[in-house]
Amino acid sequence: MQADRHTPALLLAALYVVCGLLCLAAAIWPAHPETPVALWGALAAAGIGGGFAIWTFRSRFHGWVAHAAVALAGMLIAVFAWQSARAVGIVGLGPALIAVGLYAAHFFDLTAARLHAAALVLLTTAGAIAAEPTGFAVPWAAVVVSVVAFTEVQGRLARTLRTAATTDPLTGVANRRAWEAEAARHLSRAARTGEPLSVAILDLDDFKGLNDREGHGAGDTLLRDLATGWAARLRRADLLGRYGGDEFVLCLPATDEHGARRILRQLDATHAFAWSAGVATARPGDTLATVLARADADLYLQKRSGRAV
């Protein structure tokens, strides 16, 4: 998971460095007598330095930092377009624009990706119009259309893939892998802030009997109904996931054990089918595995005692 978190920083750092090296080449071997060598050198330093900075601080590369880095890349490309001495240099920025658009579409949500693509197109078009060369309107229009189209297609594809990778297809809640990743982040945040955090394991009573009596279709319907009813009662920050079979898990940020059991009683009122739950509240030094183990032990005690929640 660590490598996955660093991939966005690695790719954008590589994009910065590649663009910086291209600017450096333009400064060392200017293609036109009026080429602003000093500016190309400054852009080269910004690109290469920015790439190394992104990689150095990759552990903090998320949220607004990532959006700011992508926006800055667009501004640097716009400056490049503005100071290009030839029309071919402006049109040649197309691959860089497409790369930034594809990056935003892959790593950001679709709305944010569209906003980045729009800002990128507007900034670079303004830079191109302000440049001295002319006669590039038609190929530039093709570049703009390509950036918008590729960003939209990649954004939709990425959204579909993210949903498939993180969602349980039967119930629509988080699958086990996605739940564990997000719950671990909540647990780390709780350890930093000192806020309570509770985890609950929900296990359906006699689910096998229902499948045997009424068939697996009835069991699937029950799982969907329960997940829908529970999700409607939970708070925005609460995280519900399907852990496998007839077992669900809940991550309840800013919630102690008393608050967790109160929430479980509210969930119990959503459906008549009986289920049991085990609860554990995080302690200093806990990992997600240790919290889940205590919740599982509590679930066993609840079932032995005959108490539902």
C-alpha positions in Angstrom: 0.0 0.0 0.0 2.9 2.3 0.6 4.0 2.1 -3.0 0.5 2.8 -4.1 0.4 6.0 -2.1 3.6 7.2 -3.6 2.7 6.5 -7.2 1.0 9.9 -7.8 4.0 11.7 -6.5 6.4 9.6 -8.6 4.5 10.1 -11.8 4.1 13.9 -11.4 7.7 14.3 -10.3 8.8 12.4 -13.5 6.6 14.7 -15.6 8.1 17.8 -14.0 11.6 16.5 -14.5 11.0 15.5 -18.1 9.6 19.0 -18.9 12.5 20.6 -17.1 15.0 18.6 -19.1 13.3 19.7 -22.3 13.5 23.4 -21.2 17.1 22.8 -20.4 17.8 21.4 -23.9 16.0 24.5 -25.3 18.3 26.8 -23.3 21.5 24.9 -24.3 20.6 24.5 -28.0 18.2 27.4 -28.8 16.2 26.8 -32.0 15.8 30.5 -32.7 18.0 33.6 -32.3 15.3 35.3 -30.2 14.9 32.3 -27.9 14.7 33.5 -24.2 17.6 31.4 -23.0 17.4 32.8 -19.5 13.7 32.0 -19.2 14.2 28.5 -20.5 16.9 28.0 -17.9 14.6 29.3 -15.1 11.8 27.0 -16.3 14.3 24.1 -16.4 15.3 24.8 -12.8 11.6 25.0 -11.8 10.8 21.8 -13.5 13.7 19.7 -12.3 13.7 21.3 -8.9 9.9 20.9 -8.6 10.2 17.2 -9.5 12.8 16.5 -6.9 10.7 18.5 -4.3 7.6 16.5 -5.1 9.5 13.2 -4.6 11.3 14.4 -1.5 8.1 15.3 0.2 6.0 12.5 -1.3 4.6 11.5 2.1 2.8 14.8 2.2 1.7 14.7 -1.5 -2.0 14.5 -1.1 -5.1 16.8 -0.9 -4.5 20.4 -1.9 -0.8 19.9 -2.3 -1.4 17.6 -5.3 -3.9 19.9 -6.8 -1.5 22.9 -6.4 1.3 20.9 -8.1 -0.9 20.1 -11.1 -2.1 23.7 -11.4 1.5 24.9 -11.2 2.5 22.5 -14.0 -0.3 24.1 -16.1 1.0 27.6 -15.4 4.6 26.6 -16.3 3.4 25.2 -19.6 1.4 28.4 -20.3 4.6 30.4 -19.7 6.4 28.1 -22.2 3.7 28.7 -24.8 3.8 32.5 -24.2 7.6 32.7 -24.8 7.8 30.3 -27.7 9.5 31.8 -30.6 7.9 29.5 -33.2 4.5 28.2 -33.9 5.8 24.6 -33.9 7.0 25.1 -30.4 3.5 26.1 -29.2 1.8 23.2 -30.9 4.5 20.9 -29.7 3.2 21.4 -26.2 0.3 19.1 -27.0 1.8 16.0 -25.4 2.6 17.8 -22.2 -0.9 19.2 -22.0 -2.4 15.7 -22.6 -0.1 14.2 -20.0 -1.2 16.7 -17.3 -4.9 16.1 -18.3 -4.5 12.4 -18.1 -2.8 12.6 -14.7 -5.6 14.7 -13.3 -8.2 12.4 -14.7 -6.5 9.3 -13.2 -5.7 10.5 -9.7 -8.5 13.1 -9.0 -12.3 12.7 -9.1 -13.9 13.5 -12.4 -15.2 17.0 -11.4 -11.7 18.1 -10.2 -10.2 16.6 -13.4 -12.5 18.6 -15.6 -11.7 21.8 -13.7 -8.0 21.1 -14.1 -8.4 20.4 -17.8 -10.4 23.6 -18.2 -7.8 25.7 -16.4 -5.0 24.1 -18.3 -6.6 24.8 -21.6 -7.5 28.4 -20.7 -4.0 29.2 -19.3 -2.1 27.7 -22.2 -4.4 29.2 -24.8 -4.0 32.6 -23.3 -0.2 32.1 -23.3 -0.3 30.9 -27.0 -2.4 33.9 -28.0 0.0 36.3 -26.3 3.0 34.7 -28.1 4.5 36.3 -31.2 4.1 33.4 -33.6 0.8 33.1 -35.5 -0.8 30.6 -37.8 -1.3 27.8 -35.3 -5.0 28.1 -34.7 -6.1 24.9 -36.4 -3.5 22.5 -34.9 -4.0 24.2 -31.5 -7.7 23.6 -31.7 -6.9 19.9 -32.2 -4.7 20.0 -29.2 -7.4 21.5 -27.0 -10.0 19.0 -28.2 -7.6 16.2 -27.5 -6.9 17.4 -24.0 -10.6 17.7 -23.1 -11.6 14.4 -24.8 -8.7 12.4 -23.3 -9.3 13.8 -19.8 -13.0 13.0 -19.9 -12.5 9.5 -21.2 -9.7 8.7 -18.7 -11.7 10.3 -15.9 -14.8 8.2 -16.6 -12.7 5.0 -16.9 -10.8 5.7 -13.7 -14.0 6.3 -11.8 -15.4 3.0 -13.1 -12.3 1.1 -12.1 -12.1 2.8 -8.7 -15.7 1.8 -8.0 -15.1 -1.8 -9.1 -11.9 -2.0 -7.0 -13.4 -0.6 -3.8 -17.0 -1.6 -3.7 -18.7 -4.9 -2.8 -20.8 -5.7 -6.0 -23.7 -7.2 -4.1 -24.3 -4.6 -1.3 -22.7 -1.5 -2.7 -20.7 -0.8 0.5 -16.9 -0.9 0.7 -15.2 -4.2 0.1 -12.8 -5.7 2.5 -9.6 -4.2 1.0 -11.0 -0.7 0.6 -12.5 -0.8 4.1 -9.2 -1.9 5.7 -7.3 0.8 3.8 -9.7 3.6 4.9 -10.1 2.3 8.4 -6.3 2.2 8.8 -6.1 5.9 7.8 -8.9 6.8 10.3 -7.0 4.9 13.0 -3.7 6.8 12.2 -5.6 10.1 12.4 -7.2 9.1 15.7 -3.7 8.2 17.1 -2.4 11.6 16.1 -5.3 13.7 17.4 -6.2 11.6 20.5 -9.9 11.3 19.4 -11.6 8.0 20.2 -12.3 5.5 17.4 -14.3 2.3 17.6 -14.6 -0.6 15.3 -17.6 -3.0 15.2 -18.0 -6.4 13.6 -21.6 -7.3 12.6 -22.5 -11.0 12.1 -25.9 -12.2 10.9 -27.6 -14.8 13.1 -28.7 -18.0 11.3 -27.8 -16.7 7.9 -27.0 -20.2 6.7 -30.4 -21.4 7.8 -32.1 -18.7 5.7 -30.1 -19.7 2.7 -31.0 -23.4 3.3 -34.7 -22.6 3.7 -35.3 -19.9 1.1 -32.4 -20.1 -1.2 -29.3 -17.9 -1.9 -31.4 -15.3 -3.7 -33.2 -14.6 -0.5 -29.9 -14.3 1.3 -28.5 -11.9 -1.2 -31.7 -9.8 -0.9 -31.3 -9.7 2.9 -27.7 -8.6 2.7 -28.6 -5.8 0.3 -31.5 -4.7 2.5 -29.5 -4.7 5.6 -26.6 -2.8 4.1 -29.0 -0.2 2.6 -30.8 0.3 5.9 -27.6 0.6 7.9 -26.0 3.0 5.5 -29.0 5.3 5.7 -28.6 5.5 9.5 -24.9 6.1 9.7 -23.1 9.4 9.8 -21.1 10.8 6.9 -17.8 9.9 8.5 -18.7 6.3 9.4 -17.4 3.6 7.2 -19.4 0.4 6.5 -17.8 -2.5 4.7 -18.6 -6.1 3.9 -15.9 -8.3 5.3 -17.0 -11.5 3.7 -20.1 -13.8 3.6 -22.6 -12.5 6.2 -20.1 -10.4 8.1 -19.9 -6.6 8.0 -17.5 -4.2 9.6 -17.9 -0.6 10.9 -15.3 2.1 11.5 -16.7 4.8 13.7 -14.4 7.8 14.0 -14.7 10.1 17.1 -16.8 7.5 18.8 -16.1 5.6 22.1 -17.6 2.2 23.0 -20.7 3.7 24.6 -21.4 5.8 21.4 -20.7 2.8 19.2 -23.2 0.6 21.0 -25.8 3.4 20.7 -25.2 3.6 17.0 -25.6 -0.2 16.8 -28.9 0.0 18.5 -30.1 2.5 15.9 -29.0 0.1 13.2 -30.8 -2.8 14.8 -34.1 -0.9 14.4 -33.7 -0.9 10.6 -34.5 -4.6 10.0 -36.2 -7.5 11.8 -33.5 -10.0 11.0 -31.3 -10.7 14.0 -27.6 -10.1 14.0 -24.9 -9.8 16.6 -22.1 -7.3 17.0 -18.7 -7.0 18.7 -17.2 -3.6 19.5 -13.6 -2.5 20.3 -12.3 1.0 20.9 -8.8 1.8 19.8 -6.0 2.1 22.4 -2.6 3.7 22.2 -0.3 1.6 20.0 -3.1 -0.3 18.4 -3.0 -1.5 14.8 -6.2 -2.2 12.8 -5.5 -5.9 13.3 -5.4 -5.7 17.1 -8.6 -3.6 17.2 -10.4 -6.1 14.9 -9.2 -9.0 17.1 -10.7 -7.4 20.2 -14.0 -6.7 18.3 -14.1 -10.3 17.1 -13.5 -11.5 20.7 -16.3 -9.3 21.9 -18.6 -10.6 19.1 -17.9 -14.2 20.3 -18.8 -13.2 23.9 -22.0 -11.5 22.7 -23.1 -14.6 20.8 -22.4 -16.9 23.7 -24.4 -14.7 26.0 -27.3 -14.4 23.6 -27.1 -10.6 23.3 -27.6 -9.2 19.9 -26.0 -5.7 20.1 
